């Protein structure tokens, strides 16, 4: 991997210095052990709603429907320890590799399957299929279910599959969508819903932005968007927008949080960029002062950090997520008019924002920002720097969405959100340096 002379200071979500003089490549998804752990556990961790499976079987709710006459009243929670032990034994390869985290008295499990299962597979499907199968068999075996009722247990665990391509209504779930739902090569880590990330980071806007930026940036590496000079481009953008490098996002929000607007964040960012010599005054065109930069990648990183700060200031003031798309658009529009330099991701954030406004809450009104992801046909075009802002906005939202994080993603908060590597990624990544 290329070595860079750029160094950054990493700050926490409350503006405290965590690590100074960090060489840029130390935050790379290919190098940082905490980031690699996030990606590894994202692929290997499967949530099992054991209490939900018991309730579903008792009422006959299977997949997305209800089948009268197929109810099974099984004391699954009363036999939880035996069932969990059986699941663990079946998933183990050599013994002891499977990790089972229990939450809510064992009603919810977060199971880390052995690495060997994914290493011996072509995709990350192996995690959810092995857990679903093991859960099914453990219940069938524990209660001596006959051949005529085993399919009912299977439906409670697997949901609609294989009648459907994915697993609707399943008692097991992953933050990753099935590979068939990915829009193209390398999109898997970008195909995680905004509301999922909000709940995994317990509604902390900056931690949520960091986790989203980590997954988005890892996705960019996976799809070939960080090769050659673009590697430094992606790492700078990730550092300043996602990891609060040099406390830039925090400083901008603090300076503008009380009475500021999107426009004052533009002013603050430009002043900071001039002071840090990222941009310098260039030619004049009548009354207009153009600015120049010798480092367009660093300018993009500053613009991305400014976009994040403007999102927090605007959506935080209103406690509404819906303003995120217009903030993405008009912060960068104002920034281009103020400097004569390109906005974040060289215009792609603005382009993304136009379609995003329409699809999230305009004439079309298909759904709130929280149900989008970096794989969505509307929001996929900005290279890793739009979705982190959407996560921050939804973390600050006070319930204005039709689809709230608690409504769509509660189980993600109750399982993945209890693991530090997911809930406190800023500190974990700084430690990983």
Secondary structure, DSSP 4 states (H G I P E B T S, - for coil): ------EEEEE-TTS-EEEEEEEGGGG-TTT-HHHHHHHHHHHHEEEEEHHHHHHHHHHTEETTEE-TT------TGGGHHHHHHHHHHHH-SSSS--EEEEEGGGTEEEEE--HHHHHTSSSTHHHHHHHHHHHHHHHHHHTT--TTTHHHHHHHHHTTTTTSSS-TT-SEE-SSPPGGG-SSTT-GGG-S-HHHHHHHTTT-HHHHHHHHHHHHHHHHHHTT-SSTHHHHHHHHHIIIIIS-BTTHHHHHHHHHTTT--HHHHHHHHHHHHHHTTSSEEEEEETTEEEEE-S-HHHHHHHHHHHHHHHHHHHHHHHT-STTHHHHHHHHHHHHHHHHSS--GGGGHHHHHHHHHHHHHHSSS----GGG--TTSTTTSSSSSSSHHHHHHHHHH--S-SSS-HHHHHHHHHHTGGGSHHHHTHHHHHHHH-
